[in-house]
Every structure is written in C-alpha cells, then in structure tokens.
Amino acid sequence: MRRLGSVQRKMPCVFVTEVKEEPSTKREHQPFKVLATETVSHKALDADIYNAIPTEKVDGTCCYVTNYKGQPYLWARLDRKPNKLAEKRFKNFLHSKQNSKGWVPVEKNNKQYCWHSSVVNYEFAIALVLRHHPDDPGLLEISAVPLSDLLEQTLELIGTNINGNPYGLGSKKHPLHLLIPHGAFQIRNLPTLKHSDLLSWFDGCREGKIEGIVWHCNDGCLIKVHRHHLGLCWPIPDTYMNSKPVIINMNLNKYEYAFDAKCLFNHFSKIDNQKFGRLKDIILNV
C-alpha cells in the first residue's frame, strides 16, 4: 500500500461550505457555523477524491517526527490562545534556532509540553503508539514503536487532558497518552460521496461514531469532512474507537534499561500481552 499523506497545513472540506449565522457547536462564543453544501469541492475533484483512501479523523494534538539533535524527535504543533504573553513567547520562538516551520520540539525540560514526554523515551527513541493489530484489523494494539519507523510522519496525540479526552482514556489520577499515526484507521465500508449518505452514515451506524473522515489522495493531498460540517455534534458519548478490544504489546526486556518507575512504558510492561474489552477499560496501577 502506498504511504499516506502527511498533515502539514489546514485540510479543505470535501464539500463546498457556506457560513450560517447561528452559534457554533464547535467553538465556544463563535456566532456562526461553517456547514457543508451538497456540492463536492473543486479541490476534492482535482485531487481525484473518488480514488482516495478514506481514514478516520482522530481528535487529538497534531505531532510530527523528524530528526533533531542527531536523532528522531517528536514535535508538537504550536497552538496557543492569542494573549500577550503567548504572543511574546511565540515571536521569540520563531526567531530561535529551534524553529522548524511552526513545530515545537518536545523535551522533558519543556514545561509547556511535558505531558507529551510520557509517550516518548528518547534514550532509545521509542514511542507509545496505538494502531490496529497487524494480524487482526478488529483488534487495537498499544505497543512501543521506534521513532525511526515514524520518521517524517504526522501523528495525533490523544490522552486524558487532550481536547476534553473524547476517547475516555484514564483519569486525572491515572493519565494516559498515546500516539496514533495519521491514516492508521482506514474506513472500509464508506457510502457514496453524497451529503445525505454521509450524514446517514455518521448518524446511524457504528462505524460512523467518529470525529470525521480524512481522504488521502494519490497526489498527497488530504481532504476532510468533520461531523460539524454536517450539523452533527462532537464529541459524542460512545466513539467507534472505544468499541474495539485492545491488546498490550510492551516487552521492554530487549532494551536492557531500567525504565523510570513512573513512566507509561513501565506501567504498560506490567500488563504486557493483556487484552481489554476497550480503551476505557485500561486502568494503570500508578
């Protein structure tokens, strides 16, 4: 299978959109909605949308893996609310040598992003990744993946304190964070590309209990549709991701290293090879 596209800029909607003067259900205090019409956009048609690969749009923080300080490194997209202090820090960052096109290197001493460091161990350049089990597409797997395998890829960081935690991962007392490569969850039984059919799919079937769809086109272009584009709510109580069983693959013996007792890698190693009914059922003994 060809390599899927990488998120580097805002993705256009698959449909032509229109602005409606009604309070937004997506952003608080926004007095308007951006809704999809029934017309497929020219950008989508030019990108050959009908031959694209549809994947689940995951609700998280966008991250990126590239070389930094001589080794693969995780970067977080810098999204800050527009206050004066944040603006000053952002301008200082843009003029620093660490800048890499709007991405911030995630370091353990970086207080703003210290919650990312729990999903990456830079001693061995490995990350905690959630994706389908290679032998069973109906089973999810949490495993330790070399960052070199994720090089030049974008991912979503999901977790306890990410975007309201729509996937129900752990609690404040038992926080849990995981990385998901973009395009990891392909959609197999998507209906035809019609507004009414997609609306029915999102609203009426189990597989449609997701935030949205991202189409990976042959030319590398990414096209999306969000539930909000169709007038539907997000987050929702019971997501499709939480309907699948998940297995832990976390044998750390090969690293010959004493992982910190408080790190997620160590906690997952204690439940290695255990299977859970869904992500919500994973409770770490921390």
Secondary structure, DSSP 8 states (H G I E B T S, - for coil): --------S---BSEEEEEESS--SSSTT---EEEEEEEE-HHHHHTTGGGSEEEEE--SEEEEEEEETTEEEEEEE------HHHHHHHHHHHTSTT-BTTEEE--TT-GGGTTTGGGEETTTTEEEEEEEETTEEEEEEEEEEEGGGGTTEEEEEEETTSTT-TT----SSS--EEEEETT-SB-SS---S-HHHHHHHHHHSGGG-SSEEEEE-TTS-EEEEEGGGGT--SS-SS-GGGGS-EEEE---GGG-----TTSHHHHHHTTTT-EESSGGG-----
